[in-house]
């Protein structure tokens, strides 16, 4: 019997200029969250920071230039 491993978030890169979040999973999957406005971006950013506050090296920010 094969044991299925659970896919989890391994990296989140925040693109502040593009108002996007790049999510990378432990299984190699990638998802992009594009926010429509600053308010939506700030809400998602707050959620991400809260969820990842105790995780080392998971949250990163893209170079603004």
C-alpha positions in Angstrom: 0.0 0.0 0.0 1.4 3.4 -1.0 1.3 6.2 1.5 0.1 9.5 0.0 2.0 12.5 1.2 0.2 15.7 1.9 0.9 18.7 -0.4 1.8 21.8 1.7 2.9 25.4 1.1 6.7 25.5 0.9 7.1 29.1 -0.3 5.1 32.3 -0.8 6.6 35.2 -2.8 4.8 38.5 -2.5 5.1 40.9 -5.5 4.1 44.2 -4.0 4.2 46.2 -7.3 2.1 43.7 -9.2 -0.2 42.9 -6.3 0.4 39.2 -6.7 1.2 36.2 -4.5 3.1 33.3 -5.9 2.4 30.1 -4.0 4.7 27.1 -4.3 3.8 23.7 -2.9 6.0 20.9 -1.6 4.9 18.8 -4.6 6.1 21.4 -7.2 2.7 23.0 -7.9 2.5 26.8 -8.4 -0.5 29.1 -8.0 -0.7 32.8 -8.6 -3.1 35.0 -6.7 -3.7 38.3 -8.5 -5.4 41.0 -6.4 -7.7 43.5 -8.2 -7.0 46.5 -5.9 -4.9 47.7 -3.0 -7.5 46.8 -0.4 -7.8 43.2 -1.6 -4.0 42.9 -1.7 -3.6 44.2 1.9 -6.3 41.8 3.1 -4.5 38.8 1.5 -1.1 40.1 2.8 -2.4 40.3 6.3 -3.8 36.8 6.1 -0.6 35.4 4.7 1.6 37.1 7.3 -0.6 35.8 10.1 -0.7 32.2 8.8 3.1 32.1 8.1 4.4 34.1 11.1 5.9 31.0 12.8 7.3 29.4 9.6 10.9 30.0 8.8 11.9 31.0 5.2 8.4 30.4 3.7 7.5 34.1 3.1 9.6 36.2 0.8 9.2 39.4 -1.1 10.2 40.0 -4.7 12.7 42.7 -5.6 10.7 45.9 -6.4 13.0 46.9 -9.2 
